[in-house]
Amino acid sequence: MKNFFILCTIFAVLLTAAGFLWADDEGKVNINTASAEELKTLVRVGPVYADRIIDYRENNGPFEKPEDIMNVSGIGPKTYELNKHRILVE
């Protein structure tokens, strides 16, 4: 039972760290090139919003500045504020 607990703990830590492996340097995410998996590392961005970000940039071209993410349906000022330190637009 003890080994099972240790394995579960290690697995949980690895899953938590996995999101950071998909992000750019220092945990930053380039919203113009990020995959859905990378976008989901942003706070309050799940699969639906990740797909909306990708759809938006495919239909409207690249984001010009980080705050343009608020042009995506459902992503407002609160989500932007929680993530602005991690969003890149290169």
C-alpha positions as CSV (number, residue, x, y, z in Angstrom):
1,M,0.0,0.0,0.0
2,K,2.9,2.3,0.8
3,N,4.4,1.8,-2.6
4,F,1.1,2.5,-4.3
5,F,0.9,5.8,-2.4
6,I,4.4,6.8,-3.4
7,L,3.7,5.9,-7.1
8,C,0.5,8.0,-7.0
9,T,2.3,10.9,-5.5
10,I,5.0,10.8,-8.1
11,F,2.5,10.5,-10.9
12,A,0.6,13.6,-9.5
13,V,3.8,15.6,-9.4
14,L,4.7,14.6,-12.9
15,L,1.2,15.6,-14.2
16,T,1.4,18.9,-12.5
17,A,4.8,19.6,-14.0
18,A,3.8,18.5,-17.5
19,G,2.1,21.8,-18.2
20,F,5.3,23.7,-17.7
21,L,7.1,21.5,-20.2
22,W,4.7,22.8,-22.9
23,A,5.1,26.4,-22.1
24,D,7.9,28.6,-23.6
25,D,10.8,30.0,-21.5
26,E,9.9,30.9,-18.0
27,G,6.4,29.5,-18.3
28,K,5.4,32.0,-21.1
29,V,2.9,31.0,-23.8
30,N,3.0,32.4,-27.3
31,I,-0.7,32.7,-28.1
32,N,0.1,33.0,-31.8
33,T,1.8,29.6,-32.0
34,A,0.8,27.6,-29.0
35,S,-1.0,24.3,-29.3
36,A,-4.2,23.6,-27.5
37,E,-2.2,21.7,-24.8
38,E,0.1,24.7,-24.3
39,L,-2.8,27.2,-24.1
40,K,-4.5,25.0,-21.5
41,T,-1.6,25.8,-19.1
42,L,-3.0,29.3,-18.8
43,V,-5.2,29.9,-15.8
44,R,-9.0,29.5,-16.6
45,V,-8.2,28.2,-20.1
46,G,-9.6,24.8,-20.7
47,P,-10.1,22.8,-23.9
48,V,-13.0,25.0,-25.1
49,Y,-11.2,28.3,-24.7
50,A,-7.9,26.9,-26.1
51,D,-9.8,25.9,-29.3
52,R,-11.4,29.3,-29.4
53,I,-8.0,31.0,-29.2
54,I,-6.7,28.8,-32.1
55,D,-9.9,29.4,-34.1
56,Y,-9.6,33.2,-33.5
57,R,-6.0,33.4,-34.7
58,E,-6.7,31.2,-37.7
59,N,-9.7,33.4,-38.8
60,N,-8.3,36.8,-37.8
61,G,-4.5,36.5,-38.1
62,P,-2.0,36.7,-35.3
63,F,-2.6,38.5,-32.1
64,E,-0.8,41.9,-32.1
65,K,-0.6,42.4,-28.3
66,P,-1.3,40.1,-25.3
67,E,-4.5,41.9,-24.3
68,D,-6.0,41.0,-27.7
69,I,-6.7,37.6,-26.2
70,M,-9.8,39.4,-24.8
71,N,-11.2,39.5,-28.3
72,V,-11.8,35.7,-28.0
73,S,-15.3,34.9,-27.0
74,G,-15.5,34.1,-23.3
75,I,-12.1,35.5,-22.4
76,G,-12.4,38.7,-20.4
77,P,-10.4,41.0,-18.3
78,K,-10.2,38.7,-15.3
79,T,-8.7,35.8,-17.3
80,Y,-6.3,38.3,-19.0
81,E,-5.2,39.7,-15.7
82,L,-4.5,36.3,-14.3
83,N,-2.4,35.4,-17.3
84,K,-0.9,38.6,-18.6
85,H,2.6,37.9,-17.1
86,R,2.7,34.6,-19.1
87,I,1.3,35.7,-22.5
88,L,3.6,36.4,-25.4
89,V,2.7,37.4,-29.0
90,E,5.8,36.9,-31.1
